């Protein structure tokens, strides 16, 4: 069991930078001489020159084939984020590094446009982003996601977006253009309606009411929009599911989904430390509930179970979700993004960016 050794860091989800599981030696951040704690780290942007702009998914329980991740690492700092261990493949830590060392694909729009221009590309829906949030704080200045959406709109290639940030409403112009061809769907993830909980659990995301407002604005613009109650943390947020669904429906959501919290690799230790800091009285109840849904473990990677869990408590959440979505009129039809209006852009117009 991980033991808490660090005080919370304002504006960050993690308060530690644990060793990379692939590295024998790893230099941690120095402690502040006066406080004895790790200082808040300024965000550092690092160029990512990955050659292939699209990642192909072969997991049977993820409902998309291609994902586009303009950023690796995420400044939102959600303590529960299952993507944290992906930063270890880059030589970083899943802790503070994940939130403050952001890999940026500056040329993502140009590479995406070249992909669509290629005769080898067969139009199909792409998800933005599937791993880290394409509308995290640095996007406000860099506009990489926005320029990617400009390419999607030009080519009329369908796109699905998953985000926690109100910033998505900035790009209603491009999304509306795509929506005219049934080529856009946006999902807002809402974990809790409790502002205080969101502030410490997801420190740099938009507040819950702002996410609901984003659903409202997107819906008013004629853009297909849904809510993802994700992740549900049993013993901490599960009691809010019905209220989140109701609020999202009233805002204009037409679809809803959910996942149960996943705690792979070092995330489970970071999450336990976080519980000790903020909810020591509920820590064991929450961990035991998770174990009840994960075959006695804090995480399982088995397809079909890793997102939804297993057992009686998992069944209870699934039944509740089915009842509430039916009652509210959510998920009455499938999301079908169209490729029939795709048009291949011409090469040599990179000056658009």
Order of alpha helices (4+ residues) and beta strands (2+ residues): beta-beta-beta-beta-alpha-beta-alpha-beta-alpha-alpha-beta-alpha-beta-alpha-alpha-beta-alpha-beta-alpha-alpha-alpha
